[in-house]
Amino acid sequence: MTELSEGAKFVAIAAREIADGDICFVGIGVPSLAAITARRGHAPDSVIIYESGAIDALPPVPPLSTGSPSVVADTAMVTSCLGVFSMLQQGVFDLGLLSAAQVDRFGNLNSTVLGPYATPKVRLVGSGGAHDIAVLASEIIIMMPHDPRRFVEKVDYITSPGLRTAANGMDADRTRGKGPRCVVTPRGRFTFEAGELTLDAIAPGFDEAQAVEGFGWKVPHAHVVRRLPKIDEALGATASAVLKSWGRGTD
């Protein structure tokens, strides 16, 4: 098999979190790439839903936004934004697939500002549907590039809340969803086994130190840190093809 790019490996590792039959509320970027890869491969009966209203979508090329033409190019049904968020409130979604500018030790996500809210260094795109997804989907899978600037002990702003625990200030909050199941990076997989971000498994080609390299706090490790299985040829080829086609139009 041709050596995969780091991006393709990341997409493949993230795609394996999606099981056949999962109903997924999908964000743009790696979440969308992973969902399409899973749907084209090991999870043909998974369902991709975008907040713009596309239900059971299978874009011929990965969309650049939820309003891209490819979102509805091959979809079973198109409803409204209100329609899909009503489904979210009803508890239809097994998984929410999200990314963000920052994630912290409790799985909180920030896509609002870098720096103080009133006087930020950078004002970001904001929540979109991410807050609703984080609160209402049954479980959340967070997909983040390995960039130490993105992994912080405490996010600058909580756009989308993480763990429902007292340590995270959310034990009394009533939410439908369970919160984050895991965080996936190109270098490893993290759960919340220790009540905070916990190294669970490392990707092929990396060691435990590299999996947490540059993180701004000491990350707990699971009692047994696993090694993720090698990416098989079919999954790797699909992930690579999906990534290469990203943003190339609907033809």
URCOR-V75285 format. One record per pair of residues at least 12 apart in sequence whose ideal C-beta (glycine too) atoms are under 8 Angstrom apart, sorted by the first residue. I is the first residue (numbers start at 1). GAP is how many residues later the second one is. Records with the same first field share a line. If there is no record, write none. Layout:
I = GAP, GAP
//
This chain:
1 = 232, 235, 236
2 = 238
4 = 227, 232, 235, 236
5 = 235, 238
6 = 180
7 = 179, 236
8 = 228, 231, 232, 235
9 = 177, 194, 222, 227, 230
10 = 20, 133, 135, 174, 175, 176
11 = 19, 22, 23, 26, 228, 231, 232
12 = 25, 219, 223, 224, 226, 227
13 = 171, 173, 176, 190, 215, 218
14 = 16, 17, 19, 20, 83, 127, 129, 170
15 = 19, 20, 22, 23, 26, 27, 28, 220, 224
16 = 22, 26, 219
17 = 17, 78, 124, 164, 165, 167
18 = 16, 17, 20, 25, 28, 77, 79, 123
19 = 24, 27
20 = 22, 23, 24, 25, 26
21 = 22, 24, 25
22 = 21, 24, 25, 72, 73
23 = 23, 24, 26, 69, 70, 71, 72
24 = 22, 23, 24, 25, 69, 70, 71, 72, 73
25 = 24, 26, 59, 63, 68, 70, 71, 72, 104, 108, 112
26 = 22, 23, 24, 71
27 = 69, 70, 71, 72, 101, 102, 103, 106
28 = 35, 36, 37, 38
29 = 70, 114
30 = 69, 113, 115
31 = 66, 67, 68, 110, 112
32 = 16, 18, 27, 30, 31, 65
33 = 29, 206, 209, 210, 213
34 = 63, 109
35 = 13, 62
36 = 12, 22, 23, 26, 206
37 = 198, 201, 202, 205
39 = 19
40 = 18, 198, 202
41 = 193, 194, 197
42 = 193
49 = 35, 38, 44
50 = 13, 16, 21, 34
51 = 15, 30, 33, 34, 77, 78
52 = 14, 15, 19, 29
53 = 25, 26, 27, 28, 30, 31
54 = 12, 17, 18, 21, 23, 24
55 = 20, 21, 22, 23, 24, 29
56 = 19, 20, 21
57 = 14, 15, 17, 18, 19
58 = 16, 17
59 = 12, 14, 15
60 = 13, 14, 190, 191
61 = 184, 185, 186, 187, 188, 189
62 = 180, 181, 183, 184, 185
64 = 182, 183
66 = 62
69 = 181
70 = 179, 180
73 = 177
85 = 44, 47
88 = 44, 45, 48, 49
89 = 47, 87
91 = 45, 47, 85
93 = 40, 43, 44, 45
94 = 43, 44, 45
95 = 42, 43, 44, 45, 46
96 = 37, 38, 40, 41, 43, 44, 45, 81
97 = 43, 44, 46
98 = 32, 35, 36, 42, 43, 44, 45, 62
99 = 43, 44, 45
100 = 30, 42, 44, 50, 59, 60
101 = 13, 23, 49
102 = 12, 47, 48, 49, 50, 53, 54
103 = 39, 41, 47, 48, 49, 52, 59, 80, 94
104 = 47, 48, 49, 50, 51, 58, 93
105 = 48, 49, 91, 92, 112, 114
106 = 56, 57, 59, 61, 62, 86, 90, 91
107 = 33, 35, 55, 56, 61, 72, 73, 76, 85, 90
108 = 46, 47, 50, 52, 53, 54, 60
109 = 21, 25, 33, 46, 49, 50, 51, 53
110 = 14, 45, 46, 47, 48, 49
111 = 13, 14, 15, 16, 17, 19, 48, 49
112 = 12, 14, 15, 44, 45, 47
113 = 43, 44
114 = 42
115 = 41
116 = 40
117 = 39, 40
120 = 36
126 = 33
127 = 32, 33
130 = 29, 30
131 = 28, 29, 30
133 = 27
134 = 26, 27, 28, 43, 45, 46
135 = 25, 26, 40, 41, 42
136 = 39, 40, 41
137 = 40
138 = 38, 39, 40
139 = 38, 39, 40, 41, 42
140 = 37, 39, 40, 41
141 = 39, 40, 41, 43
142 = 38, 40, 41, 42
143 = 40, 41, 42
144 = 39, 40, 41
145 = 40, 41
146 = 39, 40, 41, 67, 68
148 = 65, 66, 67, 68
151 = 63, 64, 65
152 = 64
153 = 63, 64
161 = 12, 14, 18
162 = 17, 18
163 = 16, 17, 29, 32, 33
164 = 14, 15
165 = 30
167 = 28, 29
179 = 13
180 = 12
182 = 18
183 = 14
185 = 18, 26
186 = 17
187 = 15, 16, 19, 23, 24, 26
188 = 12, 13, 14, 15, 18, 23, 24, 40
189 = 12, 14, 39
190 = 29
191 = 31
193 = 27, 29
194 = 26, 28
196 = 24
197 = 22, 23
198 = 21, 22, 23, 24
199 = 12, 13, 20, 21, 22, 23, 26
200 = 22, 25, 26
201 = 24, 25, 26, 27
202 = 23, 24, 25, 26
203 = 25
204 = 23, 24, 26, 27
208 = 13, 17
//
